[in-house]
Amino acid sequence: MALTAAGRTSLVDSVVEQLRAQLAEGEWAVGDRLPTEHELAQQLGVGRNTVREAVRVLVHAGLLESRQGNGTFVRSTADPTAVLHGVRHAGASDVLELRIALEAEAARLAADRRDTHDLLRLRAALTGLREEGDRDADADLAFHLAVVGATHNAAFVEVYRFFSAQVHEVLVEALGDHAMPPVDIDAHEALVTAIEAGDPDAAERQARELLRVPMETVAALTEQHR
């Protein structure tokens, strides 16, 4: 099925939408290699730079994968845009409940499966959290990604990466950084200790404790604004 030539306005956006549609309609299956930039540019009637930028957008969205020297391949035909839209428009309490569910199970799995490399990474992330300050979002995210990485579950890691940035955006937009309590470093330390000890129950308990105060804060602020 040939692609329809793109118009002259918003060329990159137009190409992105057409490629999204082709993926959703099954033009290419997961694992298929896309036509070359030159071929796509000819089919769409646009320049190769436009195609290149559109492909980058879809790589970032997780639909395509660029392999150096091999071309661009289909990673997923399921467009995450609708999911992202739903998360962005969810309430802060809903988003935190989702985060608690993910991180509690990740902590359990990490306690069961962690290896020496994981423990070193966790300790390094904890040190970074202490050094960067208790309100540094990047340091906190690095810590939680280290916990999720210790599950050795590729699907879990992908899902957590997918949602984590959206979760932060929702909380900041809904409450503002000033409204959230500072990160509890000692609670993070306790979680690492439980994972090191290989205690899934304690790890889950500490993961939930990490988010208890933020959840209570959100509930109190929500109540105030009713």
Phi and psi restraints in degrees (value plus and minus 20) as a CYANA .aco file:
   2 ALA   PHI     -94.9   -54.9
   2 ALA   PSI     128.7   168.7
   3 LEU   PHI     -99.1   -59.1
   3 LEU   PSI     128.1   168.1
   4 THR   PHI    -102.0   -62.0
   4 THR   PSI     117.7   157.7
   5 ALA   PHI     -81.6   -41.6
   5 ALA   PSI     117.3   157.3
   6 ALA   PHI     -98.9   -58.9
   6 ALA   PSI     132.8   172.8
   7 GLY   PHI     -96.1   -56.1
   7 GLY   PSI    -194.7  -154.7
   8 ARG   PHI    -109.8   -69.8
   8 ARG   PSI     -37.4     2.6
   9 THR   PHI    -116.4   -76.4
   9 THR   PSI     122.7   162.7
  10 SER   PHI      26.7    66.7
  10 SER   PSI      36.0    76.0
  11 LEU   PHI     -79.6   -39.6
  11 LEU   PSI     -65.0   -25.0
  12 VAL   PHI     -82.2   -42.2
  12 VAL   PSI     -66.5   -26.5
  13 ASP   PHI     -80.3   -40.3
  13 ASP   PSI     -59.7   -19.7
  14 SER   PHI     -83.4   -43.4
  14 SER   PSI     -64.7   -24.7
  15 VAL   PHI     -86.4   -46.4
  15 VAL   PSI     -61.0   -21.0
  16 VAL   PHI     -76.8   -36.8
  16 VAL   PSI     -68.1   -28.1
  17 GLU   PHI     -85.6   -45.6
  17 GLU   PSI     -57.5   -17.5
  18 GLN   PHI     -88.3   -48.3
  18 GLN   PSI     -60.4   -20.4
  19 LEU   PHI     -87.9   -47.9
  19 LEU   PSI     -58.1   -18.1
  20 ARG   PHI     -78.5   -38.5
  20 ARG   PSI     -65.2   -25.2
  21 ALA   PHI     -83.0   -43.0
  21 ALA   PSI     -62.1   -22.1
  22 GLN   PHI     -82.5   -42.5
  22 GLN   PSI     -60.6   -20.6
  23 LEU   PHI     -85.1   -45.1
  23 LEU   PSI     -64.3   -24.3
  24 ALA   PHI     -85.1   -45.1
  24 ALA   PSI     -53.0   -13.0
  25 GLU   PHI    -104.1   -64.1
  25 GLU   PSI     -22.5    17.5
  26 GLY   PHI      65.4   105.4
  26 GLY   PSI       0.8    40.8
  27 GLU   PHI     -78.3   -38.3
  27 GLU   PSI     -58.5   -18.5
  28 TRP   PHI    -149.5  -109.5
  28 TRP   PSI     123.2   163.2
  29 ALA   PHI    -113.8   -73.8
  29 ALA   PSI     145.0   185.0
  30 VAL   PHI     -79.2   -39.2
  30 VAL   PSI     109.8   149.8
  31 GLY   PHI      77.6   117.6
  31 GLY   PSI     -35.8     4.2
  32 ASP   PHI     -90.4   -50.4
  32 ASP   PSI     129.9   169.9
  33 ARG   PHI    -111.0   -71.0
  33 ARG   PSI     112.9   152.9
  34 LEU   PHI     -93.7   -53.7
  34 LEU   PSI     137.9   177.9
  35 PRO   PHI     -76.7   -36.7
  35 PRO   PSI     140.3   180.3
  36 THR   PHI     -86.9   -46.9
  36 THR   PSI     144.2   184.2
  37 GLU   PHI     -75.0   -35.0
  37 GLU   PSI     -62.3   -22.3
  38 HIS   PHI     -81.7   -41.7
  38 HIS   PSI     -64.8   -24.8
  39 GLU   PHI     -85.6   -45.6
  39 GLU   PSI     -64.2   -24.2
  40 LEU   PHI     -84.0   -44.0
  40 LEU   PSI     -60.6   -20.6
  41 ALA   PHI     -81.0   -41.0
  41 ALA   PSI     -60.8   -20.8
  42 GLN   PHI     -86.2   -46.2
  42 GLN   PSI     -63.5   -23.5
  43 GLN   PHI     -84.9   -44.9
  43 GLN   PSI     -56.3   -16.3
  44 LEU   PHI    -110.5   -70.5
  44 LEU   PSI     -35.3     4.7
  45 GLY   PHI      52.8    92.8
  45 GLY   PSI      12.9    52.9
  46 VAL   PHI    -149.3  -109.3
  46 VAL   PSI     153.2   193.2
  47 GLY   PHI     -97.9   -57.9
  47 GLY   PSI     141.6   181.6
  48 ARG   PHI     -85.4   -45.4
  48 ARG   PSI     -52.8   -12.8
  49 ASN   PHI     -82.5   -42.5
  49 ASN   PSI     -58.0   -18.0
  50 THR   PHI     -83.6   -43.6
  50 THR   PSI     -64.8   -24.8
  51 VAL   PHI     -82.1   -42.1
  51 VAL   PSI     -63.0   -23.0
  52 ARG   PHI     -80.4   -40.4
  52 ARG   PSI     -63.5   -23.5
  53 GLU   PHI     -86.2   -46.2
  53 GLU   PSI     -59.8   -19.8
  54 ALA   PHI     -84.2   -44.2
  54 ALA   PSI     -61.3   -21.3
  55 VAL   PHI     -83.6   -43.6
  55 VAL   PSI     -59.9   -19.9
  56 ARG   PHI     -79.8   -39.8
  56 ARG   PSI     -60.3   -20.3
  57 VAL   PHI     -80.1   -40.1
  57 VAL   PSI     -63.5   -23.5
  58 LEU   PHI     -95.9   -55.9
  58 LEU   PSI     -47.3    -7.3
  59 VAL   PHI     -86.1   -46.1
  59 VAL   PSI     -65.4   -25.4
  60 HIS   PHI     -82.7   -42.7
  60 HIS   PSI     -53.2   -13.2
  61 ALA   PHI     -98.5   -58.5
  61 ALA   PSI     -28.0    12.0
  62 GLY   PHI      69.5   109.5
  62 GLY   PSI     -14.0    26.0
  63 LEU   PHI    -105.7   -65.7
  63 LEU   PSI     -53.1   -13.1
  64 LEU   PHI    -141.1  -101.1
  64 LEU   PSI     141.0   181.0
  65 GLU   PHI    -154.3  -114.3
  65 GLU   PSI     106.9   146.9
  66 SER   PHI    -117.2   -77.2
  66 SER   PSI     103.2   143.2
  67 ARG   PHI    -132.6   -92.6
  67 ARG   PSI      98.6   138.6
  68 GLN   PHI     -73.4   -33.4
  68 GLN   PSI     101.8   141.8
  69 GLY   PHI      63.4   103.4
  69 GLY   PSI     -30.5     9.5
  70 ASN   PHI    -133.0   -93.0
  70 ASN   PSI     -40.6    -0.6
  71 GLY   PHI      93.9   133.9
  71 GLY   PSI    -183.5  -143.5
  72 THR   PHI    -134.4   -94.4
  72 THR   PSI     113.1   153.1
  73 PHE   PHI    -142.4  -102.4
  73 PHE   PSI     135.1   175.1
  74 VAL   PHI     -98.1   -58.1
  74 VAL   PSI     102.3   142.3
  75 ARG   PHI    -116.4   -76.4
  75 ARG   PSI     -56.1   -16.1
  76 SER   PHI    -176.2  -136.2
  76 SER   PSI     125.4   165.4
  77 THR   PHI    -123.2   -83.2
  77 THR   PSI     -21.8    18.2
  78 ALA   PHI    -110.8   -70.8
  78 ALA   PSI      93.9   133.9
  79 ASP   PHI     -95.6   -55.6
  79 ASP   PSI     100.5   140.5
  80 PRO   PHI     -99.1   -59.1
  80 PRO   PSI     -19.6    20.4
  81 THR   PHI     -77.2   -37.2
  81 THR   PSI     -63.5   -23.5
  82 ALA   PHI     -84.9   -44.9
  82 ALA   PSI     -59.1   -19.1
  83 VAL   PHI     -84.7   -44.7
  83 VAL   PSI     -66.1   -26.1
  84 LEU   PHI     -79.4   -39.4
  84 LEU   PSI     -61.7   -21.7
  85 HIS   PHI     -81.1   -41.1
  85 HIS   PSI     -62.4   -22.4
  86 GLY   PHI     -84.6   -44.6
  86 GLY   PSI     -62.2   -22.2
  87 VAL   PHI     -85.4   -45.4
  87 VAL   PSI     -63.6   -23.6
  88 ARG   PHI     -82.4   -42.4
  88 ARG   PSI     -47.6    -7.6
  89 HIS   PHI    -122.4   -82.4
  89 HIS   PSI     -12.9    27.1
  90 ALA   PHI     -99.6   -59.6
  90 ALA   PSI     139.7   179.7
  91 GLY   PHI     -93.7   -53.7
  91 GLY   PSI     137.7   177.7
  92 ALA   PHI     -80.0   -40.0
  92 ALA   PSI     -58.4   -18.4
  93 SER   PHI     -84.0   -44.0
  93 SER   PSI     -62.2   -22.2
  94 ASP   PHI     -81.5   -41.5
  94 ASP   PSI     -63.2   -23.2
  95 VAL   PHI     -84.9   -44.9
  95 VAL   PSI     -61.5   -21.5
  96 LEU   PHI     -86.6   -46.6
  96 LEU   PSI     -57.7   -17.7
  97 GLU   PHI     -80.3   -40.3
  97 GLU   PSI     -61.7   -21.7
  98 LEU   PHI     -83.0   -43.0
  98 LEU   PSI     -64.2   -24.2
  99 ARG   PHI     -83.4   -43.4
  99 ARG   PSI     -61.1   -21.1
 100 ILE   PHI     -80.8   -40.8
 100 ILE   PSI     -65.3   -25.3
 101 ALA   PHI     -79.7   -39.7
 101 ALA   PSI     -65.6   -25.6
 102 LEU   PHI     -85.3   -45.3
 102 LEU   PSI     -67.1   -27.1
 103 GLU   PHI     -95.1   -55.1
 103 GLU   PSI     -50.3   -10.3
 104 ALA   PHI     -85.2   -45.2
 104 ALA   PSI     -65.0   -25.0
 105 GLU   PHI     -90.0   -50.0
 105 GLU   PSI     -56.8   -16.8
 106 ALA   PHI     -81.2   -41.2
 106 ALA   PSI     -61.2   -21.2
 107 ALA   PHI     -82.7   -42.7
 107 ALA   PSI     -62.0   -22.0
 108 ARG   PHI     -80.5   -40.5
 108 ARG   PSI     -68.9   -28.9
 109 LEU   PHI     -84.7   -44.7
 109 LEU   PSI     -59.9   -19.9
 110 ALA   PHI     -81.9   -41.9
 110 ALA   PSI     -60.2   -20.2
 111 ALA   PHI     -83.8   -43.8
 111 ALA   PSI     -51.9   -11.9
 112 ASP   PHI    -100.1   -60.1
 112 ASP   PSI     -52.9   -12.9
 113 ARG   PHI    -134.7   -94.7
 113 ARG   PSI     -28.5    11.5
 114 ARG   PHI     -78.3   -38.3
 114 ARG   PSI     126.2   166.2
 115 ASP   PHI    -140.2  -100.2
 115 ASP   PSI    -196.0  -156.0
 116 THR   PHI     -79.6   -39.6
 116 THR   PSI     -61.1   -21.1
 117 HIS   PHI     -82.0   -42.0
 117 HIS   PSI     -61.7   -21.7
 118 ASP   PHI     -82.4   -42.4
 118 ASP   PSI     -63.1   -23.1
 119 LEU   PHI     -85.2   -45.2
 119 LEU   PSI     -58.8   -18.8
 120 LEU   PHI     -84.4   -44.4
 120 LEU   PSI     -60.8   -20.8
 121 ARG   PHI     -86.0   -46.0
 121 ARG   PSI     -60.8   -20.8
 122 LEU   PHI     -82.7   -42.7
 122 LEU   PSI     -64.9   -24.9
 123 ARG   PHI     -84.9   -44.9
 123 ARG   PSI     -58.6   -18.6
 124 ALA   PHI     -85.6   -45.6
 124 ALA   PSI     -60.6   -20.6
 125 ALA   PHI     -86.0   -46.0
 125 ALA   PSI     -57.7   -17.7
 126 LEU   PHI     -85.8   -45.8
 126 LEU   PSI     -60.8   -20.8
 127 THR   PHI     -82.2   -42.2
 127 THR   PSI     -62.8   -22.8
 128 GLY   PHI     -81.5   -41.5
 128 GLY   PSI     -57.9   -17.9
 129 LEU   PHI     -85.1   -45.1
 129 LEU   PSI     -61.3   -21.3
 130 ARG   PHI     -85.6   -45.6
 130 ARG   PSI     -62.2   -22.2
 131 GLU   PHI     -94.8   -54.8
 131 GLU   PSI     -56.3   -16.3
 132 GLU   PHI    -101.1   -61.1
 132 GLU   PSI     -37.0     3.0
 133 GLY   PHI      86.5   126.5
 133 GLY   PSI     134.8   174.8
 134 ASP   PHI     -98.5   -58.5
 134 ASP   PSI     -19.3    20.7
 135 ARG   PHI    -138.2   -98.2
 135 ARG   PSI      -6.6    33.4
 136 ASP   PHI    -102.0   -62.0
 136 ASP   PSI      89.7   129.7
 137 ALA   PHI     -84.7   -44.7
 137 ALA   PSI     -58.4   -18.4
 138 ASP   PHI     -85.7   -45.7
 138 ASP   PSI     -62.3   -22.3
 139 ALA   PHI     -85.4   -45.4
 139 ALA   PSI     -60.3   -20.3
 140 ASP   PHI     -86.3   -46.3
 140 ASP   PSI     -61.6   -21.6
 141 LEU   PHI     -83.7   -43.7
 141 LEU   PSI     -61.4   -21.4
 142 ALA   PHI     -79.2   -39.2
 142 ALA   PSI     -58.9   -18.9
 143 PHE   PHI     -83.0   -43.0
 143 PHE   PSI     -70.2   -30.2
 144 HIS   PHI     -88.1   -48.1
 144 HIS   PSI     -52.2   -12.2
 145 LEU   PHI     -86.4   -46.4
 145 LEU   PSI     -52.4   -12.4
 146 ALA   PHI     -86.3   -46.3
 146 ALA   PSI     -59.2   -19.2
 147 VAL   PHI     -83.5   -43.5
 147 VAL   PSI     -68.8   -28.8
 148 VAL   PHI     -84.0   -44.0
 148 VAL   PSI     -57.4   -17.4
 149 GLY   PHI     -81.4   -41.4
 149 GLY   PSI     -51.0   -11.0
 150 ALA   PHI     -92.2   -52.2
 150 ALA   PSI     -27.6    12.4
 151 THR   PHI     -93.0   -53.0
 151 THR   PSI     -41.7    -1.7
 152 HIS   PHI      36.1    76.1
 152 HIS   PSI      15.0    55.0
 153 ASN   PHI    -139.1   -99.1
 153 ASN   PSI      85.3   125.3
 154 ALA   PHI     -80.4   -40.4
 154 ALA   PSI     -57.4   -17.4
 155 ALA   PHI     -85.5   -45.5
 155 ALA   PSI     -60.6   -20.6
 156 PHE   PHI     -82.1   -42.1
 156 PHE   PSI     -65.1   -25.1
 157 VAL   PHI     -80.7   -40.7
 157 VAL   PSI     -65.0   -25.0
 158 GLU   PHI     -82.9   -42.9
 158 GLU   PSI     -64.8   -24.8
 159 VAL   PHI     -83.3   -43.3
 159 VAL   PSI     -62.7   -22.7
 160 TYR   PHI     -86.4   -46.4
 160 TYR   PSI     -61.8   -21.8
 161 ARG   PHI     -81.3   -41.3
 161 ARG   PSI     -59.8   -19.8
 162 PHE   PHI     -81.5   -41.5
 162 PHE   PSI     -63.8   -23.8
 163 PHE   PHI    -109.5   -69.5
 163 PHE   PSI     -46.3    -6.3
 164 SER   PHI     -79.0   -39.0
 164 SER   PSI     -64.7   -24.7
 165 ALA   PHI     -85.2   -45.2
 165 ALA   PSI     -58.3   -18.3
 166 GLN   PHI     -86.9   -46.9
 166 GLN   PSI     -58.7   -18.7
 167 VAL   PHI     -80.1   -40.1
 167 VAL   PSI     -65.5   -25.5
 168 HIS   PHI     -83.0   -43.0
 168 HIS   PSI     -63.4   -23.4
 169 GLU   PHI     -81.2   -41.2
 169 GLU   PSI     -62.0   -22.0
 170 VAL   PHI     -83.4   -43.4
 170 VAL   PSI     -64.5   -24.5
 171 LEU   PHI     -86.4   -46.4
 171 LEU   PSI     -62.6   -22.6
 172 VAL   PHI     -84.6   -44.6
 172 VAL   PSI     -64.0   -24.0
 173 GLU   PHI     -87.6   -47.6
 173 GLU   PSI     -59.3   -19.3
 174 ALA   PHI     -97.1   -57.1
 174 ALA   PSI     -55.3   -15.3
 175 LEU   PHI    -140.5  -100.5
 175 LEU   PSI     -48.5    -8.5
 176 GLY   PHI      63.2   103.2
 176 GLY   PSI     122.2   162.2
 177 ASP   PHI     -76.6   -36.6
 177 ASP   PSI     -56.4   -16.4
 178 HIS   PHI     -85.1   -45.1
 178 HIS   PSI     -43.0    -3.0
 179 ALA   PHI    -103.6   -63.6
 179 ALA   PSI     -39.3     0.7
 180 MET   PHI    -106.4   -66.4
 180 MET   PSI     124.5   164.5
 181 PRO   PHI     -89.9   -49.9
 181 PRO   PSI     136.5   176.5
 182 PRO   PHI     -85.3   -45.3
 182 PRO   PSI     136.2   176.2
 183 VAL   PHI     -84.5   -44.5
 183 VAL   PSI     114.1   154.1
 184 ASP   PHI    -106.0   -66.0
 184 ASP   PSI      79.1   119.1
 185 ILE   PHI     -82.9   -42.9
 185 ILE   PSI     -60.4   -20.4
 186 ASP   PHI     -82.9   -42.9
 186 ASP   PSI     -56.8   -16.8
 187 ALA   PHI     -86.8   -46.8
 187 ALA   PSI     -56.3   -16.3
 188 HIS   PHI     -84.8   -44.8
 188 HIS   PSI     -61.7   -21.7
 189 GLU   PHI     -79.6   -39.6
 189 GLU   PSI     -63.3   -23.3
 190 ALA   PHI     -83.9   -43.9
 190 ALA   PSI     -56.4   -16.4
 191 LEU   PHI     -85.4   -45.4
 191 LEU   PSI     -64.9   -24.9
 192 VAL   PHI     -80.6   -40.6
 192 VAL   PSI     -63.1   -23.1
 193 THR   PHI     -80.4   -40.4
 193 THR   PSI     -61.8   -21.8
 194 ALA   PHI     -85.7   -45.7
 194 ALA   PSI     -59.6   -19.6
 195 ILE   PHI     -87.1   -47.1
 195 ILE   PSI     -62.7   -22.7
 196 GLU   PHI     -79.6   -39.6
 196 GLU   PSI     -58.4   -18.4
 197 ALA   PHI     -95.6   -55.6
 197 ALA   PSI     -28.4    11.6
 198 GLY   PHI      47.8    87.8
 198 GLY   PSI      16.0    56.0
 199 ASP   PHI    -130.3   -90.3
 199 ASP   PSI      75.7   115.7
 200 PRO   PHI     -80.6   -40.6
 200 PRO   PSI     -60.4   -20.4
 201 ASP   PHI     -83.6   -43.6
 201 ASP   PSI     -65.4   -25.4
 202 ALA   PHI     -86.2   -46.2
 202 ALA   PSI     -57.9   -17.9
 203 ALA   PHI     -84.0   -44.0
 203 ALA   PSI     -64.1   -24.1
 204 GLU   PHI     -83.2   -43.2
 204 GLU   PSI     -63.0   -23.0
 205 ARG   PHI     -80.2   -40.2
 205 ARG   PSI     -63.3   -23.3
 206 GLN   PHI     -89.7   -49.7
 206 GLN   PSI     -55.6   -15.6
 207 ALA   PHI     -83.4   -43.4
 207 ALA   PSI     -61.3   -21.3
 208 ARG   PHI     -88.1   -48.1
 208 ARG   PSI     -56.4   -16.4
 209 GLU   PHI     -84.2   -44.2
 209 GLU   PSI     -55.9   -15.9
 210 LEU   PHI     -76.3   -36.3
 210 LEU   PSI     -56.1   -16.1
 211 LEU   PHI    -123.4   -83.4
 211 LEU   PSI     -17.8    22.2
 212 ARG   PHI     -84.0   -44.0
 212 ARG   PSI     -69.2   -29.2
 213 VAL   PHI     -84.8   -44.8
 213 VAL   PSI     -66.4   -26.4
 214 PRO   PHI     -77.2   -37.2
 214 PRO   PSI     -59.6   -19.6
 215 MET   PHI     -84.9   -44.9
 215 MET   PSI     -62.4   -22.4
 216 GLU   PHI     -85.1   -45.1
 216 GLU   PSI     -57.5   -17.5
 217 THR   PHI     -83.9   -43.9
 217 THR   PSI     -65.2   -25.2
 218 VAL   PHI     -81.4   -41.4
 218 VAL   PSI     -64.2   -24.2
 219 ALA   PHI     -81.7   -41.7
 219 ALA   PSI     -61.9   -21.9
 220 ALA   PHI     -87.1   -47.1
 220 ALA   PSI     -62.8   -22.8
 221 LEU   PHI     -87.3   -47.3
 221 LEU   PSI     -57.5   -17.5
 222 THR   PHI     -83.5   -43.5
 222 THR   PSI     -61.6   -21.6
 223 GLU   PHI     -82.9   -42.9
 223 GLU   PSI     -59.3   -19.3
 224 GLN   PHI     -83.6   -43.6
 224 GLN   PSI     -51.9   -11.9
 225 HIS   PHI    -111.4   -71.4
 225 HIS   PSI     -16.0    24.0
